[in-house]
Amino acid sequence: MELTIHPSATMERLRERLWQALEARRVPGFWLYGSPAQIGRWLAYHDAYSPSRDADTLRRLYRTAFDVALARLGTAQLDQGRLDRARPAGAVPGRAGLHLVSLGCGGGGKDLEALAAFHGPRAGAAGPRPPDAHYTPVDASAAMLSEACGRVGAAFPGVAIHPLVADLEAAPDLAGWWAGEPSARLPRLVTCFAMLSNFEPAPFCAWLRGLLRGGDVLLLSAHLTPGGFPAGAGPILAQYDNPAARGWLAGALTELGLDAAAYELTCRAVAAAGAVAGAGAEETWQVAVEAALRRSATLAPFGRSIALRAGERLRVFHSNRFTLASAAAVLAAAGLQPVQRWSDAAGEEGLFLCRRAT
Ligand SMILES: C[S@@+](CC[C@H](N)C(=O)[O-])C[C@H]1O[C@@H](n2cnc3c(N)ncnc32)[C@H](O)[C@@H]1O
């Protein structure tokens, strides 16, 4: 398996994007997961706080969504002749293969579930070969990719894995990138979990739409606020305003050379009225974590000097929060048609199965 670096994520480009973001007083998302130490801190935080909801219930929710997504792909209007040519000899007849694209794959846990749904019960060594499966995890962090590939490769040795380092914030041309690949002939399931929260919703969704061909589907998660804003913000802020999350975010600042004594980390709810066309003020907001500078400090990442003055605020992290309606609205405005949606019992996680609107 070869790790490919997309032009959006060369060292030179990432360095440029880091400088630009810091000049705009923002830490870019990829920096939070950039080193093995940061991934360790993120995993510690994730394990401690993310399954605030019942992990099994959430897994079942994802499994249902994967089953529906795959059933939909099986009936999608893809060219059957091209699918037949893509299927290797001996593959199960009547089932197309799959190109699973996982955007911001993280450790690949949800991808394992998707591939388990695709493969179904094992037929045994003597049974027919499963259909052709290609897996493209995409992430800005090579360490995350390595983790995802290791787990998927161990569980599904027959799956062809094509890890891609890319900066999704740069809206890379991935559709063109895949056009000449063997996987291009297969139906594509694009997954995008826990990512919409970190990007500008409208341009990011427009970019996602560009990845889908006529018969492909997108499964995307959105973080929701059951009580709306501001009423429901308190319990959600607590998921970010805690020692594990602070350890993770402060770690990213330390790796920028910012002394912990030079700032105070604040976590607050910020109104985002107007972020989604047509959505009311209570339907979309942001968790914003900032470093408020107690004293001036000079950062020097990769040799570029960036001076921060006392009193300035550096945006370290943000998470967009939606309601089911405002998330559906941002998808629809970008030309993504939700065909089915689910939410967990707590109402904090929404899953949207989308296809490209014609
Ligand atoms: C919150 S985690 C989500 C992981 C996984 N999708 C899940 O649901 O468990 C965010 C992931 O996005 C990646 N990421 C952050 N910024 C990125 C960027 N600009 N381009 C590509 N990946 C990025 C991180 O490295 C990390 O793996």
The ligand as a Gaussian input file, in Angstrom:
#p B3LYP/6-31G(d) Opt

LIG

0 1
 C      -12.989000      14.960000      14.628000
 S      -11.898000      13.924000      13.748000
 C      -13.083000      12.893000      12.900000
 C      -12.555000      11.529000      12.619000
 C      -13.566000      10.547000      12.034000
 N      -14.179000      11.045000      10.814000
 C      -14.624000      10.180000      13.055000
 O      -15.787000      10.527000      12.881000
 O      -14.270000       9.533000      14.046000
 C      -11.300000      14.993000      12.512000
 C      -10.353000      14.355000      11.503000
 O      -10.181000      15.289000      10.437000
 C       -8.816000      15.434000      10.122000
 N       -8.631000      16.799000       9.613000
 C       -8.687000      17.956000      10.310000
 N       -8.485000      19.001000       9.480000
 C       -8.310000      18.474000       8.245000
 C       -8.071000      19.037000       6.964000
 N       -7.967000      20.355000       6.799000
 N       -7.951000      18.203000       5.917000
 C       -8.046000      16.850000       6.073000
 N       -8.269000      16.272000       7.251000
 C       -8.409000      17.062000       8.328000
 C       -8.081000      15.157000      11.401000
 O       -6.750000      14.757000      11.174000
 C       -8.949000      14.069000      12.024000
 O       -8.547000      12.792000      11.607000

